């Protein structure tokens, strides 16, 4: 829980509650920021004459810098107050996001969102430990993405699409101010399970884990799942506008509702399926992740190829839910191969690898395919990645069992 430093006599309870709420949503802000950018793809494409590959590159650079800056913020967190670092990063993210809305050319857009990605790395890497929210990443992804789509839809309908970046920047700024009033809990205390960043230990764990074939297969599947999720989250608004012919604010509004429904159902389904399979096999987590990913592939294929709203919208929700359902068992499977001492390092290696190998290249590769063929065909890479992830998890489960 966040402990707030409050002063003055004006509604201290309300002030503490506001600080706690704003501080707690910080880990979801990277996904909110990306969803706001995704909602503006068609507008940027029309006004700045950008190609799909160029817009995918912007999103990929944003994700890559967020991933690479995370270890740097973790190292700084060993030396200084983590809430101040989170606040500084969110202030930088607020500036970059707001400037992205005013960008008039590709270099300005790339620089602004690259800056935002670096700043958001502080929230993604340090905030979960301070507020004890590790293990809830799927809910944060769903909530942040849905909030970004909803924010973009509302701002677009009321004041124009560029105002959505200003609104997202304001959210980042308010969260930064809340983190300035947040106490840093003692390591190992009730505020979070903080583990000092140790590059040597993580590098050693990476070398040891790389010698385990089932773990590598699980990691490859995890990266493919990240690829499918990031590509779908970024290109879904443009797909609904360009291919399905929906108005921009309607498309993002529908996606906000879809993300919420999928996140709620998926985060419940995955652990329950793994628990049920646990009574039948020792490889329940890998098998649960594989079954969810394999089931997601044909459902997402239907969402991509069927033009009837009564078909593709439920299919989109169900496919997203199955992707979310695979995430929690997949994380548990990655941890199962690591000893108690290695677990923190193992999840750090897995998350960094998945973000660099899957999350970051997803928007760019689909954008390149869209330029080469069409967006309607390019999004077929999403069910293909889900199918490959499911196959790898199933293969890893079989090899581990054998």
C-alpha positions as a printed NumPy array, in Angstrom:
array([[  0.   ,   0.   ,   0.   ],
       [  1.097,   3.559,  -0.661],
       [  1.821,   5.697,   2.382],
       [  1.186,   9.368,   1.646],
       [  2.849,  12.326,   3.267],
       [  0.09 ,  14.835,   3.864],
       [  0.086,  18.298,   5.281],
       [ -2.428,  20.985,   6.054],
       [ -5.935,  20.645,   7.407],
       [ -8.04 ,  20.654,   4.216],
       [ -9.667,  17.235,   3.901],
       [ -6.574,  15.159,   4.752],
       [ -8.524,  11.921,   4.234],
       [ -9.569,  12.915,   0.734],
       [ -6.035,  14.038,  -0.048],
       [ -4.574,  10.729,   1.103],
       [ -7.129,   8.803,  -0.944],
       [ -6.386,  10.848,  -4.083],
       [ -2.638,  10.351,  -3.652],
       [ -3.127,   6.617,  -3.096],
       [ -5.303,   6.208,  -6.191],
       [ -3.04 ,   8.263,  -8.458],
       [  0.049,   6.505,  -7.151],
       [ -1.445,   3.054,  -7.598],
       [ -2.222,   3.501, -11.296],
       [  1.37 ,   4.4  , -12.19 ],
       [  2.311,   0.877, -13.402],
       [ -0.587,   1.006, -15.894],
       [  0.518,   4.291, -17.468],
       [  2.849,   2.751, -20.106],
       [ -0.142,   0.86 , -21.52 ],
       [ -2.368,   3.944, -21.338],
       [  0.249,   5.928, -23.257],
       [  0.566,   3.265, -25.957],
       [ -3.216,   2.994, -26.335],
       [ -3.507,   6.762, -26.828],
       [ -0.898,   6.546, -29.588],
       [ -2.676,   3.555, -31.147],
       [ -5.964,   5.47 , -31.229],
       [ -4.264,   8.261, -33.197],
       [ -2.597,   6.083, -35.861],
       [ -5.088,   6.914, -38.614],
       [ -4.994,  10.629, -37.761],
       [ -1.194,  10.758, -37.851],
       [ -1.213,   8.762, -41.074],
       [ -3.541,  11.281, -42.733],
       [ -2.065,  14.534, -41.39 ],
       [  1.658,  13.727, -41.426],
       [  1.61 ,  11.38 , -44.446],
       [  3.28 ,   8.602, -42.486],
       [  3.375,   4.969, -43.577],
       [  2.255,   2.089, -41.406],
       [  5.859,   0.964, -41.001],
       [  6.863,   4.444, -39.82 ],
       [  4.058,   4.558, -37.262],
       [  4.914,   1.031, -36.148],
       [  8.51 ,   2.158, -35.717],
       [  7.38 ,   4.958, -33.382],
       [  5.492,   2.484, -31.202],
       [  8.368,  -0.002, -31.267],
       [ 10.936,   2.636, -30.263],
       [  8.621,   3.726, -27.443],
       [  8.4  ,   0.122, -26.181],
       [ 12.11 ,  -0.603, -26.685],
       [ 13.292,   2.473, -24.792],
       [ 10.83 ,   1.67 , -22.015],
       [ 12.318,  -1.826, -21.742],
       [ 15.964,  -0.744, -21.911],
       [ 15.599,   2.153, -19.47 ],
       [ 13.994,  -0.093, -16.838],
       [ 17.264,  -1.661, -15.589],
       [ 18.822,   1.805, -15.338],
       [ 16.004,   3.008, -13.098],
       [ 16.289,  -0.174, -11.013],
       [ 19.995,   0.534, -10.497],
       [ 19.24 ,   4.129,  -9.516],
       [ 16.582,   2.845,  -7.132],
       [ 19.328,   1.191,  -5.08 ],
       [ 20.955,   4.574,  -4.502],
       [ 18.1  ,   6.999,  -3.959],
       [ 14.453,   7.33 ,  -2.952],
       [ 12.376,   5.326,  -5.407],
       [  9.255,   7.552,  -5.208],
       [ 11.312,  10.559,  -6.3  ],
       [ 12.662,   8.594,  -9.248],
       [  9.15 ,   7.504, -10.234],
       [  7.935,  11.103,  -9.962],
       [ 10.821,  12.351, -12.103],
       [ 10.173,   9.699, -14.734],
       [  6.463,  10.455, -14.834],
       [  7.194,  14.168, -15.172],
       [  9.399,  13.38 , -18.169],
       [  6.671,  11.129, -19.585],
       [  4.089,  13.9  , -19.156],
       [  6.254,  16.288, -21.155],
       [  6.953,  13.783, -23.935],
       [  3.344,  12.678, -24.248],
       [  2.025,  16.233, -24.397],
       [  4.61 ,  17.175, -27.029],
       [  3.609,  14.147, -29.118],
       [  0.16 ,  15.673, -29.548],
       [  1.727,  18.801, -31.019],
       [  4.181,  16.967, -33.303],
       [  4.106,  18.19 , -36.877],
       [  6.546,  15.707, -38.406],
       [  8.013,  12.256, -37.883],
       [ 11.253,  13.276, -36.059],
       [  9.288,  15.36 , -33.554],
       [  6.824,  12.526, -32.929],
       [  9.611,   9.959, -32.523],
       [ 11.587,  12.179, -30.122],
       [  8.525,  13.023, -28.027],
       [  7.322,   9.449, -27.619],
       [ 10.859,   8.158, -27.121],
       [ 11.181,  10.614, -24.24 ],
       [  7.851,   9.425, -22.859],
       [  8.994,   5.802, -23.078],
       [ 12.139,   6.516, -21.072],
       [ 10.162,   8.336, -18.398],
       [  7.509,   5.633, -18.153],
       [ 10.224,   3.046, -17.513],
       [ 10.488,   4.438, -13.978],
       [  6.836,   3.667, -13.314],
       [  7.048,   0.233, -14.939],
       [ 10.185,  -0.869, -13.08 ],
       [ 10.026,   0.794,  -9.642],
       [  6.386,   1.54 ,  -8.858],
       [  5.123,  -2.091,  -8.576],
       [  7.627,  -2.87 ,  -5.803],
       [  6.806,   0.262,  -3.824],
       [  3.05 ,  -0.361,  -3.904],
       [  3.341,  -4.178,  -3.659],
       [  1.628,  -4.879,  -6.973],
       [  3.891,  -7.552,  -8.443],
       [  1.973, -10.465,  -9.931],
       [ -0.92 ,  -8.334, -11.233],
       [  0.611,  -7.408, -14.566],
       [ -2.227,  -8.764, -16.712],
       [ -4.759,  -6.627, -14.847],
       [ -2.51 ,  -3.583, -15.224],
       [ -2.139,  -4.207, -18.961],
       [ -5.894,  -4.554, -19.43 ],
       [ -6.772,  -1.599, -17.22 ],
       [ -4.153,   0.726, -18.681],
       [ -5.023,  -0.188, -22.261],
       [ -8.752,   0.229, -21.667],
       [ -8.203,   3.574, -19.94 ],
       [ -6.057,   4.785, -22.832],
       [ -8.643,   3.816, -25.422],
       [-11.45 ,   5.415, -23.385],
       [ -9.447,   8.594, -22.832],
       [ -8.64 ,   8.837, -26.533],
       [-12.258,   8.206, -27.556],
       [-13.613,  10.872, -25.214],
       [-10.983,  13.472, -26.054],
       [-11.329,  12.84 , -29.782],
       [-15.112,  13.237, -29.662],
       [-14.997,  16.41 , -27.545],
       [-11.863,  18.333, -28.536],
       [-10.078,  16.498, -31.354],
       [ -7.593,  13.66 , -31.43 ],
       [ -4.533,  15.743, -30.515],
       [ -6.099,  16.673, -27.186],
       [ -5.899,  13.018, -26.11 ],
       [ -2.116,  13.331, -25.798],
       [ -2.482,  16.438, -23.656],
       [ -5.006,  14.599, -21.462],
       [ -2.647,  11.63 , -21.094],
       [  0.173,  14.022, -20.233],
       [ -1.972,  15.587, -17.523],
       [ -2.662,  12.129, -16.069],
       [  1.092,  11.423, -15.968],
       [  1.729,  14.79 , -14.331],
       [ -0.917,  14.223, -11.645],
       [  0.582,  10.828, -10.905],
       [  4.039,  12.407, -10.687],
       [  2.761,  14.906,  -8.108],
       [  1.214,  12.048,  -6.133],
       [  4.509,  10.18 ,  -6.11 ],
       [  6.267,  13.252,  -4.717],
       [  4.07 ,  12.789,  -1.628],
       [  4.679,   9.059,  -1.367],
       [  6.959,   7.497,   1.254],
       [  9.497,   4.879,   0.248],
       [  8.787,   1.737,   2.319],
       [ 11.708,   0.009,   3.928],
       [ 13.121,  -2.888,   1.854],
       [ 11.338,  -6.069,   2.87 ],
       [  8.673,  -4.103,   4.729],
       [  4.974,  -4.115,   4.154],
       [  5.202,  -1.635,   1.362],
       [  6.749,  -4.002,  -1.122],
       [  9.137,  -6.853,  -1.738],
       [ 12.02 ,  -4.749,  -2.933],
       [ 15.031,  -6.66 ,  -4.189],
       [ 18.197,  -4.644,  -4.96 ],
       [ 19.148,  -4.628,  -8.629],
       [ 22.167,  -6.868,  -9.184],
       [ 23.305,  -7.056, -12.823],
       [ 25.885,  -9.751, -12.056],
       [ 23.313, -12.004, -10.404],
       [ 20.826, -11.496, -13.236],
       [ 23.501, -12.193, -15.873],
       [ 24.485, -15.394, -14.03 ],
       [ 20.84 , -16.467, -13.823],
       [ 20.419, -15.773, -17.54 ],
       [ 23.377, -18.025, -18.396],
       [ 22.132, -20.807, -16.133],
       [ 18.569, -20.625, -17.386],
       [ 19.688, -20.555, -21.033],
       [ 21.011, -24.094, -20.571],
       [ 17.521, -25.402, -19.776],
       [ 15.692, -26.283, -22.984],
       [ 12.13 , -26.258, -21.555],
       [ 12.736, -22.822, -20.033],
       [ 13.973, -21.472, -23.379],
       [ 10.913, -22.857, -25.159],
       [  8.68 , -21.284, -22.518],
       [ 10.496, -17.964, -22.892],
       [ 10.173, -18.07 , -26.69 ],
       [  6.444, -18.702, -26.329],
       [  6.192, -15.858, -23.815],
       [  7.866, -13.512, -26.324],
       [  5.44 , -14.625, -29.048],
       [  2.527, -13.929, -26.71 ],
       [  3.941, -10.449, -26.058],
       [  4.284,  -9.936, -29.82 ],
       [  0.643, -10.883, -30.423],
       [ -0.643,  -8.717, -27.572],
       [  1.377,  -5.612, -28.471],
       [  0.636,  -5.851, -32.195],
       [ -3.073,  -6.318, -31.538],
       [ -3.254,  -3.493, -28.976],
       [ -1.51 ,  -1.068, -31.328],
       [ -3.139,  -1.92 , -34.655],
       [ -6.677,  -2.793, -33.543],
       [ -7.96 ,   0.831, -33.649],
       [ -6.569,   1.39 , -37.144],
       [ -7.947,  -1.976, -38.264],
       [-11.467,  -1.132, -37.087],
       [-11.314,   2.307, -38.734],
       [ -9.628,   1.419, -42.019],
       [-10.84 ,  -2.122, -42.628],
       [-14.179,  -2.206, -40.799],
       [-15.113,   1.417, -41.549],
       [-15.899,   2.558, -37.982],
       [-15.516,   6.194, -36.879],
       [-12.312,   6.688, -34.913],
       [-13.894,   7.493, -31.544],
       [-16.387,   4.621, -31.921],
       [-13.595,   2.141, -32.65 ],
       [-11.545,   3.177, -29.621],
       [-14.617,   3.181, -27.394],
       [-15.462,  -0.373, -28.432],
       [-11.879,  -1.448, -27.827],
       [-11.928,   0.077, -24.332],
       [-14.955,  -2.038, -23.451],
       [-13.377,  -5.098, -25.069],
       [-10.14 ,  -4.684, -23.087],
       [-12.01 ,  -4.411, -19.773],
       [-14.194,  -7.47 , -20.443],
       [-11.258,  -9.505, -21.741],
       [ -8.987,  -8.491, -18.869],
       [-11.507,  -9.404, -16.185],
       [-12.414, -12.765, -17.697],
       [ -8.896, -13.685, -18.8  ],
       [ -7.213, -13.023, -15.457],
       [ -9.783, -15.316, -13.806],
       [ -9.68 , -18.06 , -16.441],
       [ -5.915, -18.641, -16.62 ],
       [ -5.191, -19.453, -12.954],
       [ -8.383, -21.528, -12.618],
       [ -7.517, -23.615, -15.668],
       [ -3.991, -24.159, -14.337],
       [ -5.389, -25.171, -10.953],
       [ -7.755, -27.678, -12.561],
       [ -4.978, -29.134, -14.703],
       [ -2.731, -29.296, -11.631],
       [ -4.733, -32.242, -10.365],
       [ -3.936, -34.142, -13.561],
       [ -0.403, -33.208, -14.61 ],
       [  2.793, -31.727, -13.206],
       [  3.03 , -29.382, -16.198],
       [ -0.25 , -27.608, -15.494],
       [  1.059, -24.053, -15.97 ],
       [  2.706, -24.671, -19.332],
       [ -0.22 , -26.714, -20.54 ],
       [ -2.745, -24.085, -19.412],
       [ -0.806, -21.332, -21.173],
       [ -0.523, -23.468, -24.301],
       [ -4.193, -24.371, -24.396],
       [ -5.24 , -20.737, -23.945],
       [ -2.906, -19.559, -26.72 ],
       [ -3.981, -22.368, -29.051],
       [ -7.631, -21.519, -28.424],
       [ -6.947, -17.812, -28.989],
       [ -5.504, -18.375, -32.472],
       [ -8.686, -19.472, -34.332],
       [-10.847, -17.013, -32.38 ],
       [ -8.586, -14.106, -33.321],
       [ -8.521, -15.367, -36.902],
       [-12.308, -15.063, -37.002],
       [-12.046, -11.524, -35.583],
       [ -9.628, -10.63 , -38.378],
       [-11.483, -12.116, -41.352],
       [-15.219, -11.87 , -40.548],
       [-16.667,  -8.436, -41.353],
       [-19.922,  -8.859, -39.396],
       [-19.887,  -6.847, -36.131],
       [-21.981,  -9.504, -34.395],
       [-19.168, -11.965, -35.106],
       [-15.884, -10.06 , -35.009],
       [-16.557,  -8.046, -31.837],
       [-17.335, -11.066, -29.594],
       [-14.446, -12.912, -31.232],
       [-12.127, -10.012, -30.452],
       [-13.182, -10.01 , -26.792],
       [-12.813, -13.79 , -26.524],
       [ -9.42 , -13.781, -28.261],
       [ -8.101, -11.021, -25.99 ],
       [ -9.421, -12.863, -22.942],
       [ -7.566, -16.017, -23.963],
       [ -4.329, -14.051, -24.461],
       [ -4.704, -12.547, -20.983],
       [ -5.532, -16.01 , -19.611],
       [ -2.239, -17.4  , -20.932],
       [ -0.106, -14.731, -19.264],
       [ -0.395, -15.763, -15.599],
       [  0.282, -19.509, -16.089],
       [  3.123, -18.629, -18.464],
       [  4.779, -16.516, -15.761],
       [  4.336, -19.325, -13.242],
       [  5.915, -21.772, -15.687],
       [  8.953, -19.525, -16.094],
       [  9.363, -19.366, -12.322],
       [  8.919, -23.12 , -11.894],
       [ 12.284, -23.812, -13.537],
       [ 14.11 , -21.378, -11.248],
       [ 15.159, -22.103,  -7.7  ],
       [ 13.991, -19.905,  -4.829],
       [ 17.112, -17.736,  -5.042],
       [ 16.903, -17.393,  -8.829],
       [ 13.23 , -16.467,  -9.087],
       [ 13.605, -12.692,  -8.968],
       [ 16.39 , -12.824, -11.536],
       [ 14.482, -15.308, -13.692],
       [ 11.41 , -13.102, -13.984],
       [ 13.617, -10.063, -14.661],
       [ 15.351, -11.909, -17.517],
       [ 12.04 , -13.186, -18.89 ],
       [ 10.285,  -9.822, -18.833],
       [ 13.214,  -7.996, -20.414],
       [ 13.585, -10.641, -23.142],
       [  9.842, -10.672, -23.857],
       [  9.699,  -6.895, -24.116],
       [ 12.715,  -6.674, -26.415],
       [ 11.959,  -9.738, -28.576],
       [  8.153,  -9.598, -28.613],
       [  6.571,  -6.432, -27.292],
       [  8.865,  -3.967, -29.078],
       [  9.011,  -5.445, -32.619],
       [  5.291,  -6.28 , -32.802],
       [  3.949,  -2.911, -34.036],
       [  6.838,  -2.412, -36.478],
       [  6.637,  -5.845, -38.112],
       [  2.874,  -5.658, -38.585],
       [  3.266,  -2.135, -39.981],
       [  5.834,  -3.375, -42.496],
       [  3.487,  -6.174, -43.531],
       [  0.662,  -3.648, -43.912],
       [  2.752,  -1.522, -46.264],
       [  3.735,  -4.59 , -48.27 ],
       [  0.208,  -5.99 , -48.523],
       [ -2.648,  -4.46 , -46.52 ],
       [ -3.537,  -3.967, -42.873],
       [ -6.303,  -6.552, -43.194],
       [ -3.719,  -9.165, -44.14 ],
       [ -0.993,  -7.907, -41.813],
       [ -3.053,  -8.44 , -38.66 ],
       [ -3.15 , -12.157, -39.459],
       [  0.302, -12.193, -37.857],
       [ -1.48 , -11.921, -34.488],
       [ -3.312, -15.291, -34.581],
       [ -0.219, -16.823, -36.171],
       [  1.919, -15.692, -33.225],
       [ -0.664, -16.999, -30.752],
       [ -0.675, -20.371, -32.531],
       [  3.124, -20.572, -32.439],
       [  3.18 , -19.64 , -28.739],
       [  0.653, -22.34 , -27.911],
       [  2.603, -24.937, -29.867],
       [  5.86 , -24.052, -28.072],
       [  4.248, -24.184, -24.618],
       [  2.735, -27.576, -25.41 ],
       [  6.089, -28.856, -26.703],
       [  7.855, -27.543, -23.59 ],
       [  5.31 , -29.288, -21.369],
       [  5.853, -32.578, -23.197],
       [  9.641, -32.323, -23.011],
       [  9.578, -31.388, -19.345],
       [  7.234, -34.274, -18.563],
       [  9.449, -36.698, -20.485]])
